[in-house]
Amino acid sequence: MNGISGLIFTPYLCIINNLKKYGMKTNAICPISINKVDENVARLNGIFTVLLLVVFALTGNILPVLFLLIDFVMRGAELSKFSPLAVISKLILTSLNIHKKPINAGPKIFAARIGILFGFGIVLFYFLQIQSVALIFTGVFAFCAFLEGFFGYCVACQIYPFVYKFTFKSAI
């Protein structure tokens, strides 16, 4: 990678090699960060996201999606300490005495930025009164959040290599 994009982007990447023995992809590309997040908080955030999207789908009330959009903007801007869902999730996990499981924040930040796109899409199509498209965005977003919340499977982390290749194809 050359130029400014290399200076900005390189610290956020890792190439994971020789992980066949763990059943993982070899040469997987993922965003990395020097920061850590609690995987349990991320998963509980995913469950709350599903619940709020279900409320929107059943009631047509856009407020839960606007709340999610603001929350995802905070997390995507690396301000998760101000994220209402993250704060609530931390309180619940602390009260249940569930221990922290620190993981790299990079993939979760990238996933939050994808969540911003989905939230914006839902809001846009809602206000354009194209409810069917808003509900499609809602369904895909809820499905991805469901996978994160209940199985710890991050869909955004799986699409990251394609985004990277498309964005930085000349550097590969």
N, C-alpha and C positions, 0 to 999 in steps of 0.2 A: 504494500500500500504506500502510495506516495502522497505528498502534499498534506493539506489541512485535514482531509478526511481520514488519513492514516493516523495523524496526531490525535484526533478526537476519538476515532472509533476503535483503534487497536487495543486500548486498555480495557475495553468492554467485551472483548472476545476471548474465547479459549478454544483450543482444539483438543479434544479428548481422544487419545489414542490407546490402543491395546486394552480395550475393555470387554473383549469377547467373552472372557471367563465369567463376567457378570451378566451376560445376556444383553448388553447394551450395544448400540451402534458404534462402529469404529469411525473415527474422524468426524464426529458430530461437532457442529459449530453451535455455540450458545453464547448469549451475552453474559458478561460477568461484571461484577462490581466489587469494590473493596468492602461494601456494606453487606450485612447479613439481615435476614428477616426470619421470623419464626414461621416454620411451615404450618404449624397448627393454626396460627392466626390467618394465614393465607387460605387455608382450607375452610375455616369457619367463615371468612369473608365470602368465599365462593358459595357457601350454603345460604348466607344472607342475600347474596345477589340473586340466587335462584328464587328465593321467597319473594323478594321485591319485584322481580320480573313477572312472577306468577300473579301477584296482586295487580300489576298493570294489565296483564293479559285478560284477567277476569273482570276487572272493573272499568278499564279504559281510562283510568285516572293517570295522568302523565307525571304526577308528583313523585312517585317512587323512582321513575326513570331519571328525572331531573336530580333527585337526591343521589342516585348512583353515578350520574355523570359528574357531579361535583366531587364525589368521593373518589372516583377513578382519576379525575384530573389531579387531585392531591397526591394520590399514590404514584401516578405517572410522572409527576413533577418531583418525585422523591421527597415529598412532604407527608409521608405516611403517619407521622406523629400527630398530624392534624386531621387525619381521616376518621370520620365518625365510626365507620364500620370497623376499622382497625382498633380504635379505642375500645369499642364495645366488645369486640372479640377478645382483646387482651384481658379485659375485666372478667369476662365469663371464664376464660381459661385459667386465670389466676384464682378465681373463687372456687373452681373445680380442682385446683391443685394439679393441673396438667403441666408437665415440665416443657420448657421451651425446646424446640428442635430447630437450631439455626441452620439456615441454608443460604446460598448466595442470592442476593437481592436482584441481580441483573435480569434473570428470566421473569421474575414477578413484576419488575418495572416495565419490561417489554410487554408483558401480558396486560398490564394496566393500561398501557398506551393503545393496545388493540381494543380493550374495553371502552376506551374513550371514543374510538371510531364507531363501535357498535352503539354506544349510548347516543352519540350525536346522530347516527343514522335513524335510530328509533324516534328521537325528538323531531328531526327534520321531516320524516315521512308522516308522523303524527300531525304536525302542524300544516303540512301540505294536504292533509286529509286523504292520504293514501294508506289506509289502515292495514290493508293486506300486506304491504311491504314492511310496514312498521312491525307487524306481528311476525313476519319471517325473520327480521333482524332480532326480534325478541326471542324467538325460538332458538335460533343459532347461538345467541349470546347465553341464554339459559342453559342450553345443552353443554356448552363449553364450561360454564361455571359449575354445573352439576358434576362434570368429570373431575374438575379440580377439587370441589368440595368433598365428594364422596369417595373418590379413588386416588386423589393426588396426581392426576394426569393433566398436564398443562398442554393444551392444544396450541397455544401461542408459541410455546417452546418448540413444537414440532414444525411450525411453519416458518420459524425464524431463519433457518438455512436458505429457504427460498427467497425471503425478503432480502437477506444479506447478498445472495447471488445476484438478484435483480438490481439491487442498489449499488453494489460494489463489484459488478461483473468484471470490470477491467483489472481489478486488483487480485482476482483469483487466478 
